[in-house]
Amino acid sequence: MYPIKFKPILKERLWGGTKLKTLFNKPIESDITGESWEVSGVPGDISVVANGALEGKSLQELIDLYPNELLGKHVHQRFGRDFPILIKFIDAREDLSIQVHPNDKLAKERHNSFGKTEMWYVLHADADAELIVGFNKTVTKEEYQQHLDNGTLTDILNYEKVKDGDTFFINTGKVHAIGKGIIIAEIQQTSDITYRTINSNWGTVVANNDFTSFAVDCHSFIASCCATTERSYTICTELNFARVCTISNGVDAC
């Protein structure tokens, strides 16, 4: 097989910008392009070959034609036709939401998806740019709940000043956020599942028809929580993503 290039899948985001065009020559036409998916097997966003004899064929078609050559025998035996990683560039003109991702077990149960372990490589960082990666101390469930109730969650988050070339591993269950002025390459599991805790500059937490559920790793245990648009929070379980409840229109759906 020859070196294969894929057409970028461009995603507009409220926090996006134009640097993917100015720095990486991506064919964007919007001033709020936040992501360029370079290789994707996510349903509905399957990459398409951009060059050579295979131009126009999808990543899924390539796997069907050349499973072992493209994936390797071990990966093909483990994942079958599912391409297991998603590679993207992210341009954060503004701060992203504070968020967390589920592990494979929870993602399979709730979304029929892989979990979302990811790795960040900082391609560009403005002066004083920061990432949020985990907590800045050991946090109990009670402390976590109190900070959520008081709107002071950011007081216990770990902020990392970053520079070009820095690398971070974001395991499932770790609270995190990309700060403004940063461009990263994100290599992650094939998943588009995100649970948001605080939606940064974009107001209250809103997702999936006005509610969102999320799960956060608080040091020695995982607390699964719920959030309504009225910003009331409920601790639901501590059993390693075994159960996550949702509250919609004030009704406990656990």
Secondary structure, 3 states (H helix, E strand, C coil): CCCCCECCEEEEEEEEECHHHHCCCCCCCCCCEEEEEEECEECCEECEECCCCCCCCEHHHHHHHCHHHHHCHHHHHHHCCCCCEEEEEEEECCCCCEEECCCHHHHHHHHCCCCCCEEEEEEEECCCCEEEEEECCCCCHHHHHHHHHHCCHHHHEEEEECCCCCEEEECCCCCEEECCCEEEEEEEECCCCCEEEECHHHCCCCCCCCEEEEEEEECCEEEEEEEECCCCEEEEECCCCCCCCCEECCEECC
